Amino acid sequence: MPLKPVVDYLKQLEEKIDVQQAETIDGTRLGLTGDVIDVTQLADEQSVSVGAVVRWLQANPGAQYRLIGTLLISEQKLRVIAERLEALEGSALPAALGAIEEEGFSSPEKVLEALGYVVKWRGLDPDSATIRKQPGVPL
């Protein structure tokens, strides 16, 4: 039996369940406070899947938050990080990732990308890679 049809069918079931669960989410009970909110924790509190919370957040975006991976990050926190990165423009990749990690993020690459930065590689050594802001990409 081919595996792809089974996987496709399971994905369809998962999407259907996410849609159904997203409809049950009570937005007034979501704890959207703080600079960084773990979507996994919100899902646990609502007794739904992470996919359902993500779907609900996409349909009901919080103006002061941005979804990056499974984290909701406040625009204020992103501005703080963006200011730190502006000072590091053209700097080595490890310095930029370290600045983001100092702000409490374990996956700094996702934040770097979400803020519109790209990595310019010079070989395989990450210490020789630099960051630069993509032109025209807002905060």
C-alpha positions as CSV (number, residue, x, y, z in Angstrom):
1,M,0.0,0.0,0.0
2,P,1.5,3.4,-0.9
3,L,2.2,5.7,2.1
4,K,1.4,9.1,0.5
5,P,-2.4,8.6,0.3
6,V,-2.4,7.6,4.0
7,V,-0.4,10.6,5.0
8,D,-2.6,12.9,2.9
9,Y,-5.7,11.4,4.5
10,L,-4.3,11.9,8.0
11,K,-3.4,15.5,7.2
12,Q,-6.9,16.1,6.1
13,L,-8.3,14.7,9.3
14,E,-5.9,16.8,11.4
15,E,-6.9,19.9,9.5
16,K,-10.6,19.1,10.1
17,I,-10.0,18.6,13.8
18,D,-8.0,21.8,14.0
19,V,-10.9,23.7,12.4
20,Q,-13.4,22.2,14.7
21,Q,-11.3,22.8,17.8
22,A,-10.5,26.4,16.7
23,E,-14.3,27.1,16.7
24,T,-14.4,26.1,20.4
25,I,-11.7,28.5,21.6
26,D,-12.9,31.2,23.9
27,G,-10.7,34.2,23.0
28,T,-11.7,35.9,26.3
29,R,-10.0,33.1,28.2
30,L,-6.7,33.2,26.2
31,G,-4.0,34.7,28.4
32,L,-2.6,37.1,25.9
33,T,-0.4,39.1,28.3
34,G,3.4,39.5,28.4
35,D,6.0,39.9,25.8
36,V,6.3,36.2,24.8
37,I,3.5,33.7,24.9
38,D,4.0,30.0,24.2
39,V,1.2,28.8,21.9
40,T,1.7,25.3,23.3
41,Q,0.7,26.5,26.7
42,L,-2.3,28.3,25.3
43,A,-3.4,25.1,23.6
44,D,-3.0,23.1,26.8
45,E,-5.1,25.7,28.7
46,Q,-7.9,25.5,26.1
47,S,-7.6,21.7,25.8
48,V,-7.1,21.9,22.0
49,S,-4.2,21.2,19.6
50,V,-1.5,23.8,18.8
51,G,-2.8,23.7,15.2
52,A,-6.2,24.9,16.4
53,V,-4.7,27.8,18.4
54,V,-2.6,28.8,15.5
55,R,-5.6,28.7,13.2
56,W,-7.6,30.8,15.7
57,L,-4.8,33.3,16.0
58,Q,-4.6,33.6,12.2
59,A,-8.4,34.3,12.0
60,N,-8.3,36.6,15.0
61,P,-4.9,38.3,14.9
62,G,-3.8,40.2,18.0
63,A,-2.6,43.6,16.7
64,Q,0.2,43.8,19.3
65,Y,1.5,40.3,18.7
66,R,3.2,38.4,15.9
67,L,3.2,34.6,15.6
68,I,6.7,33.3,15.1
69,G,7.0,29.5,15.2
70,T,5.0,28.5,18.3
71,L,5.5,31.8,20.1
72,L,3.4,34.9,20.1
73,I,5.9,37.8,20.5
74,S,4.8,41.3,21.3
75,E,5.5,44.0,18.7
76,Q,7.2,46.0,21.6
77,K,9.6,43.1,22.2
78,L,10.3,42.8,18.5
79,R,11.1,46.5,18.3
80,V,13.6,46.1,21.1
81,I,15.3,43.2,19.3
82,A,15.2,45.1,16.0
83,E,17.0,48.0,17.6
84,R,19.7,45.7,18.9
85,L,20.0,44.1,15.5
86,E,20.2,47.4,13.7
87,A,23.3,48.2,15.8
88,L,24.7,44.8,14.6
89,E,24.0,45.3,10.9
90,G,26.7,43.7,8.9
91,S,28.0,41.9,12.0
92,A,28.8,38.2,12.4
93,L,25.9,35.9,12.6
94,P,26.8,34.6,16.1
95,A,26.7,38.1,17.5
96,A,23.2,38.6,16.1
97,L,21.9,35.2,17.3
98,G,23.5,35.9,20.7
99,A,21.7,39.2,21.0
100,I,18.3,37.5,20.3
101,E,19.1,34.6,22.7
102,E,19.9,37.2,25.4
103,E,16.3,38.4,25.0
104,G,15.1,34.9,25.9
105,F,14.6,33.0,22.6
106,S,15.9,29.5,22.1
107,S,15.3,29.6,18.3
108,P,16.9,33.0,17.3
109,E,17.0,32.1,13.6
110,K,13.2,32.3,13.3
111,V,13.1,35.7,15.0
112,L,16.0,37.0,12.7
113,E,14.1,35.9,9.6
114,A,10.8,37.3,10.9
115,L,12.4,40.7,11.3
116,G,13.5,40.6,7.7
117,Y,17.2,39.8,8.1
118,V,19.1,37.4,5.8
119,V,22.4,35.7,6.4
120,K,25.2,36.2,3.9
121,W,27.4,33.1,4.0
122,R,31.1,33.1,3.3
123,G,31.9,29.4,3.3
124,L,30.6,27.0,5.8
125,D,31.9,28.7,8.9
126,P,29.0,30.5,10.8
127,D,31.6,32.9,12.4
128,S,32.3,34.3,8.9
129,A,28.6,34.7,8.0
130,T,27.0,38.2,8.4
131,I,23.5,39.5,8.7
132,R,21.8,42.2,6.7
133,K,18.3,43.6,6.6
134,Q,16.3,43.0,3.4
135,P,15.4,46.2,1.8
136,G,11.7,47.1,2.0
137,V,10.9,44.6,4.8
138,P,9.2,46.4,7.7
139,L,9.7,45.5,11.3
